[in-house]
Amino acid sequence: MTPERLWERLVAANIADGPMPAAAASASPWYVSTMVGVAAWIASIFLLVSLGLALAGVVRGPTGALVTGAIICAVCAVVMHTWSERIFAQQFAVAASLAGQALVAYGILESHWRAPEAWLAFALVEAGLVAASPAYLHRVLATMAAAYAVRLAFAHAGVGVLFAPLVAGAFVATWARARQAPANDALWRPAMAGLALIALLLVPASLVDFFAWQVRATPVGGIALAWVSSTILAGVLLAAIAGILRDAGVDLRSRTGRIALASGAAIALAAQPVPGLVVALVVLLVAFHEGSRALMGVAVAGMIGALVHHYYALDATLLAKSAALLATGVVVLVAGIAVRFGLADPEPRHA
């Protein structure tokens, strides 16, 4: 989101008024900030290695690792709040907090790698760190860790197919919350970024799962659960379209609203065999609406990756895959034509 867009939202929410203040000059050039950040990470790595060697007997056990990691994360959160304007302190705290989170993960999961409850417990810890630490990078990384922990919990429970609609729905819900409370952008925007990145990493994650020895749970539900997942994912896509239309001042009951929603439902139905495509489309629509070019590029890459993975996977014949991709392409083209020529409501006649 651009600073101008953020200021417009603050004015619309009666949180601020008047013209946008002039941007303050940066205290240091970008290359100086980068060097300071790199130095902070190097210093934190050496310090953590030294602490690991000194406390090897303590962190070797799950309980000691859990307590030590929790203390490190708490101290880092305090540092992030206290020295929020100091780059070295911020980056040092982020790096140290990641080490603390690794110790917490070891303490929780050391004897329970295949227990969904353990992964959900670690996800709750990461969600708490998202709220506790103000650093943008730390919030993005903690959100990604929480989401991926939920993904592994679903995989170990045999319902991994439900993760795609869950992460897409969480992304849309976070985006909606950010629109409703622009004053809390410092919390919601990094969470959005983390969820979007995890959503777009579904294909690489599925490739990793192919070699994952620790996930041995048999998927449950079969075709029925897959269709439930696709239905929920279609609802998430329609919710994203509806939110964009509301932001544009379009009535959902108008011809424009009906055609847009019908097009979204048709695309979700046609792309049912490729859920990663629908997830990437949700992220792409929101990124385009928000003007985030970087996220748009990643979303397009995610769509291409989902299509390539679906085509080369060994779960169906090439003829069936080609037919599914052809149907999806035709539906998307028809929807594009409708958007181009049939969406706009006729202009009201003036006397």
N, C-alpha and C positions, 0 to 999 in steps of 0.2 A: 504494500500500500504506500502510495506517495504521501509526503507530508501535507500537500495541498488537500488530498482526499481525506486524510485524517482530520485536518482542521475543519473541513466542511461538516464532517460527522459530529465533531465536538460542538460546533455552532448549532447544528440541527437538534442536538440533544440538550441545548441550553446549558452546556457545561462551560462554554467560552463564547465570547462575542467580539465583534470588531474584525479588522483585517488580520491576516496571519502575521505573526512576528517575524522579523528578519532572522534568518538562520545565523547562529553564532559561529564564528570561525573556529576551526578545529585547533586544539591546543598544540598538536604536533602533527607533522606530515604522516601520511599513511605508512610510508616505509619505516619510519621510526616506531610507530605503533606495532607494525608487524614484527620488527626485530625484538621489541620488548616482549610481545606475546610468545615468540619462539623461545626467548631466553627463559621466560617463566615456566614453559613446559619442560625445558631441559633441566632447570633447577629442581622442579617438582619431581621429575623422574629420578634424579640422583638422590634426593631426600627420601623418597619412598623406598628406593632400593636399600638405602642405609637403615631405615626403620625396619624394613623386612628382615634384614640380616640380624639386627639387634633384638627383634621380637619374634624370631623364628619359632621359638618354643611356644609362644602365645598364640600366634595366628595359625599354627599347624592344625589345631583342633577346630571343629565347627563353632563351638560356643565362643572361644577366644576370637576367632575371625569375625563372627557376627558382632560381638561387642566392640572390637577395635574398629571395624568398618563403620558402625553406627556413630561412634565418637568422631571419626574423621569426617564423615558426612555432615554431622552437626556443626563442627568447627568451621568447615568450609562454607556452610550456609551463612554462618555469622559473619565470616570474612566478606562474602559477596554482598551482604547487606551493609556492612560497616564501611568498606572501601569500594563502593560501587563505581567511583570515577577513576580509579587507579588500574590501569591496564595490567600491570605486572601482578598485582594482588588478585585481580579477577581471574586471569588465565591460570595462575598458580592454583587458585582454589578449585577451578574447574578440573584441572588435571588430577589434583589430589582427591577430589570427590569421586572421580571415575575409579580410582584405585580403591577408595572406601566402598563403593558400590560393588566392585568385584569381590571384596571380602565378605560383604553382606550376602551376595549371591552364593558364595561358597558355603557360608554358614547355614543358609536356608536349604540349599539344594544338594549338599554333599552326600546325604544318604537318601535323597528323595528325588532323583533325577526324573523318574517316570511318574511322579505324583502330580496330577493337575492342581491340587490344592497348594502345593509348594510353589509352583509357577505363578499362581494367582496371588499368593502372599508376596512374592517378590515384585509382582506388578503393582500391588498396593504401595509397597515401599517406594518404588520409582514415581508413582503418581504423587505421593507426598512430597518427594524431592522437587517435582515440577512446581508445586505450589510454594515450597519453602525457599527456593533459591531464585534470585531475580535475574541472574545472568542469562542472556538470550541463548547462547550456545549450549549452556548446561540444560536449559529447559527443553531444547530441541532433542538433545541426546537422551535425556531422561524419559521424554515422551516416547521416543523410538524404542528404548529398552522396555518400558512398560507395555507398549503394544506388542512387541515381539514375545514378551513373556506370556501375554494372553494367547498369542498364536500357538505357542508351544503347549500351553495348558489345554487348548482346544484339540491340538493334535494328539496329545496323550489321552484325552478323553474320547477320542474317536469321532469328534465332530469338527474336524478342521475345515470342512467345507463351509462352515458358518462364519469363519473369520473374515472373509472378503466383505460380506454385507455389514459385518460389525464395524470394521475399521472404516469403511466408506461412510456408514451412518455416523460414526463418531466424528469424522472429518466434517461432514455437513453440519452436524449439531454444533461443533466448535466454531465453525464459520458463522452460523446464525447467531451464536452467543457473542461473537466479536462484533457483529453488526449492531446488536442490541445494546452492547455496553462498550462503546469505543474507548472509554476512559481506562478500561482494563486490557487494552491491546497488548501491553507488555506481557500479559499472561496467556491470552488466547492465541496471539499470532505465532509464537514459537510452538505451541501445542499443535496448531494447524499444520505448520511446516513439518513437524515430526510425524504426524499421522499421515500426511500426504506422502512423505518419503517411504514410510513403511507400506502404505497402500500400493505404491508403484514398484516396490521390491517383491511383490508376490511371486513373480516368475523366477527371479534369482533364488528366492527362498525355497520355492518348490524344487528347483534343481538341487539345492543343498539337501533337502529332505530325501531325495533319491538315495543319497549316500549316508543319511543319518542313522547311525546304529541304535541310538537311544530311543527312537520312536517306534514302538512295537505294537501299539494299540491297533486293533482292527477297526476300520471305519464302520460306523453304524448308520442306519437309515437308508443307505443305498440311493436309488434314483429318487425316491420320495423326498429325502432330505436335500438332495441337490436341487430339486424344483422349489422347495421351500426357500433355500438360499437364494435362488434366482429371483423369486418373487419379492423377497425382502430387498434385494439389490435393485430391482426395478422401482420399488417404492422410494428408495434413497435417491435414485436418479430423478424421479418425478419431484421429490422434495427440493432437490437442488434447482431444478428448472423453475419450480414455483417461487422459490426465494429470489431468483434472478428476475423473474417477471414482476414480482412485487416491488423490488428495488427500482425497476424501470417504470413503475406506475401503471402496469398493465393489469386489467381485471382478469382473473382466471376464468371467468364465465364468458368473456368476450371471444370472438372468433380467433383472435391472436392467441389467447390463452388456451383455448381448446385444441387448436392445431399443434401448438408447441407441446402440450402434454401428451396428445395422441402420438406425435412423432417420437417423443421420448419413450413411451410405452412400447411402440413398435420396434424401436432399436433395441430396447432391453430384451424383448421377446426373441428377436432374431439372433441376438448375441448370447443367448442362454448357454450355448456350449463353451463360450469364451468369457467367463466372468471377469478375468483380468482386464478385458477390453472395456467393460462397463465401468469398472472401478477407475480406470485411467480416464474415461470420458467424464466421469463426475469431477475428478480433479481438474481436468482441462477446462470444463465449463466455469468452475469457480475461479480458476487462475485467470482465465480470459476476462471474466467479470471484474476481478480485482486489479487487472493490469499487471500481473506478475509474469514477466516474460521468461524468467528463469524457470519458474514452476511449469509454465506452458511447455517449454522445451523438454523438461523431464517427463511431463505427462505424455507428450507425443512419443518420446522414446519408450515409455511404458506401454503405449498402445501397440507400437511395432513389435516390442518384445513379446507381448501377449499373443499376437497373431502368429509370430514365428514359432513360439513354443507350442501353441495349439496345433499348428500344421505338422510339426515334426514329432509330436508326442505319439506314443504307440497305443493309444486308447481307442482308436477307431480307424477305419479304412480311409485312404486318401480320397476316395470318391465322396464319402460322407463329409469329410472335412472341407473339401472343395465346395460341395453343395451348401454347407453351413456358411462358409465365408462369402460365397456368391450371394446368398440370401441376405446376409448382413450388409454387404456392399450395396445391393439394390435398395434395401430399406433406407440406408443412410443417404443415398443419392436422392431418393424420392422425398425424404424429409428435408434435404437441402433445397430442393426445388420448391417445396412448399414454403420454406422460410424465405426464399428469395422472391417468390412471385405471389404467394397466397396468404401470407401472414398479416400484412398491414390492413387494419380496418379502414374502410373508406372514410375520407375526410368529411366532416359534417358540412352540410350546405349552409351558406350564410345568405341572409335576406339582402 
